[in-house]
């Protein structure tokens, strides 16, 4: 099978590329290397079944040409910078909404009709039901990031209804693991490396969050594509637990054997649009036989180990 | 008060312009006259408190300049061509999603923070709950049109969270009345004018739909802006009844004293993304003291009378 992976040089994308190659498939990764790392593809680039195309999802001609011959598209390329959305509102519109439209149109031009898409649990806004199921009450958006991801979901579903696409939408909690290169564990680790005596924490530390290990995430995605055959397949992806940011800090500091002073910025949210509680109901995905292998604590520790073993990554994100 | 109305030369927009002028306000209408009619603004243009700016929502410079000094924006400009979305998928993206982003950015540049937006009951896709409340289960989109309107809703809510906007989102059923110039009553009337002996009906005629008279719609919008003061105010707008397309045909034909042969194209949907049943729960809006004055049948009859009295309108939409 030939797969096309947008954002294929990114954290999740490059792990997916490796997995697909291990399974014997052909893979074209499409990435503008703005936040993706060529170095994540070192192993992949040894394979004759792999090709990296450096290109932007705004470049519709290059996108359409690179996609030719693929049978399934994984669309992971996105602006994933949730916190600073209000500094540059056009970015989510272009890199998420319009980019997804471009991917769908390139698929149509190439006669490709199967797509998997990385959405986010943030589309639930600030839900009142926990754990939050896929059929939660129609939410009100609280960030430009989530609003743009919801716009993408709508496009995928409409392309399914209008053009017979088969679409897979995954609403992720935060993903952790090897090649993780932005988010709170990354921020905390970087801070502690620069000064192990103090840690600045956004909000009051009581925000409740969910995390999923990247390999568990990929297991779920591949299983869903194999097992679920509706026109629109929508799955929450997370673990059956959540933790407080303070728990996470404890695990990180214990693992690094540090006791920094914690300086909270205060408030129940880390930033505008930060959700104080994310906990997804993943029974629909579990019903297909999937379950995550790593608990949140293990995923966080493994991520810290990865960052410790890869200091170059922190240098490239200075 | 100074109001800015995008799509101000359109069906609903021009009726809103007239209403705002009657209430003594200043109004700037912004319209590219692609589907809007200058003739709808004949009365408005007599007023020194009114100005029409011919411009496109894609022209961000013109949009920003025209908006200067306004206190509230009514964003009604849109591609409302639901049926042919799959013929030109870029149109909903540009004229709805990106246009709304442009309007929000123009507001931000001008320091305007209050906006009312015309969304659609189609964002509920094919719901399982009737009448469908604003908090219905998170829907799956079934048309490019509704997907783009949902994307706009998300942008408005995110601008509320991120930039302190106060937003009003109205999910309309189909609106009828004076200056109505597209949709099923228009299509049927035009067909019967061309040949009174036969009528081609999309689907099986059993599609259940809801309609609201345009003046009732405007009553609701203005009342909501006056009474509801949350950051994000979301209201369904419809009547407490629905009808079959066949009922509507009966009322139209009785009123015109015609007995055409009905030729059904068949199937439960008139077109891709057509919802076989639209019936909104409007208790939230009614709780503010609003109620529609016209029943569906009366709205349809009044619309036919309007079309009969204004043959020029049918000529411009040949």
Interface residues (C-beta under 8 A of the other chain):
Chain A: X85 X86 X89 X90 X93 X97 X98 X101 X104 X105 X124 X125 X134 X135 X136 X137 X138 X139 X140 X141 X142 X143 X144 X146 X147 X148 X150 X151 X153 X154 X155 X157 X158 X159 X161 X162 X163 X232 X234 X272 X273
Chain B: X85 X86 X89 X90 X93 X97 X98 X101 X104 X105 X124 X125 X134 X135 X136 X137 X138 X139 X140 X141 X142 X143 X144 X146 X147 X148 X150 X151 X153 X154 X155 X157 X158 X159 X161 X162 X163 X232 X234 X272 X273
